[in-house]
Amino acid sequence: MPHFRGTFSVQHTRRSLATFLQLRYIGRMTWDKTRVLGVTTDYNDVPDTTYLDARIAYRLPRWRQRWQTEVYLNVANLLDRDPTYAPRTGGATPLPTDPGLFD
């Protein structure tokens, strides 16, 4: 697991329109501390990764004064950054990245 992970978010609302941006940072880490680079593995360093998520929402006027309706568009990984190669070998199926950390 990385030593440092962080999330920064900012939201702006003006009347019926709201925007939201979120920056997710996952610090660099060592994939397997029991392996020696060049001896027991050719890969052991996982670089840091940053993802940007965005949301825009519009609050519709009330219909018959009963319901408050909102329509929104939410985009995770807005810049379409590929997941970092951080193999997860435990379990029934090996995965090329750890879904608990990366998209």
N, C-alpha and C positions, 0 to 999 in steps of 0.2 A: 504494500500500500504506500502511496506517496506520503511524504511528511507534511506537505501543504496542499490544501484544497480550499478554494474560495468561490464565493458567489457575490456579485455586485449587481444590483438592479436599480432601475430608475423608472418612475412612472409620472406621466404628465396627463392631467385631465383638464379639459376646457369645455364647459357646457356639456354637450352630449357625446363628445369624442374623447377617447382615452387612448394613450399610447404607452407601451411598456417595453423596455429593453432589459435583457438579463445577460450578463457575461459570466460564464462558468470557467474556472481555471482549475486544472489538475496538474500538479507539479511533477517534475521528473522523478523517476524511481528506478531501483534495481529490480529486474524481473525475478531473479532467483539468487539469493545471497549465498547459497551453498555451491554454486557453480563458479568456475574460474574461466574468465574470458580467454579464449585461445587454447584452452586445455580441455575443458569439459563442455564448452559451448562456444558458438560463434556469435551469439547475440545475448546481451544481458542488460542493456541500457534502454529504458523507456523514456523518450523525451517528454517535455511538458506539452500540454494541449490546452487550447482555449476554444470555447464554443460560444456563439452569439445566438440568443433566442429573441424573438420579437412577437409582439401582439398589438393589434389595433382593434378597438371596439367602438361601436356606436350604439348609444341608448336611444331606442325608438320612442316617439311620443306615446304617452299612455293611451291605451285603447279602452274606451268606456270607463276610464278611471279605475280599472281593476288590476290590470297586470302591468308590470314594468318589464319590458322586453329589451334584450340586448343581443346584437349580432356581433360576431367577432371573427377575426382571422388570427390564428396562432401558428407560428412557424418555429419549430425547434431546429437548431443547427442551420441558421439562416444562410451562412456562407458555404454550406455543403462541404464541410471539412470531413475528410475520410477519418475513420477511427484509427487510433494509434495501435500499432502491432504490439500487443501485450498478451501472449498466449495464455490461455487458461486450460490446463491439462487435466484437472480433476473432474470427476463425474463421468457419465457414460459417453459423452461426445466432447472431444477436444474442440475448443473455440479459438479463433484467431485473435480475439480480444476479450477483455473482461467486461461483460455487459453491466456489471455493477458500477463501473467507473466511466466507461466510454459509450458513446452512441453507437 
